[in-house]
Amino acid sequence: MVVEAQRRFLEDHLGRWVPMLARVVQAETPGPYARALAALATWVTADAAWLGAALEPDPGLAPPDDAPIPDDDRAACGAGRCPLEVPS
């Protein structure tokens, strides 16, 4: 029962986004966070193989290839003006 729950958790949750997030972070900002995510992705992938879990990335989480990446330090959600932004 516990092994089945682990397998389903990897298939339904971690396995759907951890490997993809690790690749995106490594491509955009290599460094200690990228290495930590790569280690997590390696563990998730190995654990899934041991449990016989099929990891399928969630296509809804992947940004389109032509999505602009902000070149400043502000987060961008694409909603236009941020409602939390202080007017100037």
C-alpha positions in Angstrom: 0.0 0.0 0.0 2.8 2.5 0.9 4.8 1.6 -2.2 1.7 2.2 -4.4 1.1 5.6 -2.7 4.8 6.5 -3.4 4.5 5.5 -7.0 1.3 7.5 -7.5 2.7 10.5 -5.8 5.7 10.6 -8.1 3.5 10.0 -11.2 0.9 12.6 -10.2 3.0 15.3 -8.6 6.8 15.4 -8.3 7.5 13.6 -11.5 5.3 15.9 -13.5 7.3 19.1 -12.7 10.7 18.5 -10.8 12.7 17.2 -13.8 11.4 20.0 -16.1 12.0 22.7 -13.4 15.6 21.5 -12.9 16.3 21.8 -16.7 14.8 25.3 -16.9 16.6 26.6 -13.9 19.9 25.1 -15.1 19.4 26.7 -18.5 18.6 30.1 -17.1 20.6 30.4 -13.9 23.3 27.8 -13.4 24.6 27.8 -9.8 23.8 26.2 -6.4 20.0 26.2 -6.8 20.3 24.6 -10.2 22.6 21.9 -8.8 20.3 21.3 -5.9 17.3 20.9 -8.3 19.4 18.6 -10.5 20.1 16.4 -7.5 16.4 16.4 -6.6 15.5 15.5 -10.2 18.0 12.7 -10.2 16.6 11.3 -7.0 13.0 11.6 -8.3 13.9 9.8 -11.5 15.8 7.1 -9.8 13.1 6.6 -7.2 10.5 6.4 -10.0 12.5 3.8 -11.8 12.8 1.7 -8.7 9.1 2.0 -8.0 8.1 1.4 -11.7 6.5 4.8 -11.9 6.0 6.4 -15.4 7.1 10.0 -15.2 5.2 12.2 -17.7 5.9 16.0 -17.7 2.8 18.2 -17.3 2.5 20.0 -20.6 0.6 22.8 -19.0 3.6 23.8 -16.9 6.1 24.2 -19.8 6.5 27.7 -21.1 6.2 28.0 -24.9 9.6 28.1 -26.6 9.0 31.7 -27.7 7.9 33.0 -24.3 9.8 36.2 -23.4 12.0 36.0 -20.4 12.2 39.3 -18.4 15.6 40.8 -18.4 15.2 42.5 -15.1 14.7 41.3 -11.5 10.9 41.7 -11.5 8.6 38.8 -11.7 6.3 38.8 -14.6 2.9 37.1 -14.7 1.7 38.5 -18.0 -1.4 40.2 -16.5 -0.3 43.7 -17.4 0.2 46.2 -14.6 0.6 44.4 -11.3 -2.2 45.2 -8.9 0.4 45.2 -6.1 2.6 47.7 -7.8 2.8 51.1 -6.1 1.8 53.8 -8.6 4.5 56.3 -9.4 
